């Protein structure tokens, strides 16, 4: 499914970026979009090709991996004691 990724940049670390699928309406995606620590940087078409410094396949894998981790450990502060 062709779509788009929204790329956000950290306001405190110029080397930190976060990619969110434009179609993603999850709580996590909403938090990224409304974060005081991130600002919208650019958007990249999800056309299946690699772009300079951005791999849509790797981005989707990372997003899915993060979702699985959140399902297994819904409250990460519990195990960080």
Secondary structure, 3 states (H helix, E strand, C coil): CCEEEEEEEECCCCCCEEEEECCCCCHHHHHHHHCCCEEEEEEEEECCCCECCECHHHHHHHHHHHHHHHHHCCCHHHCCC
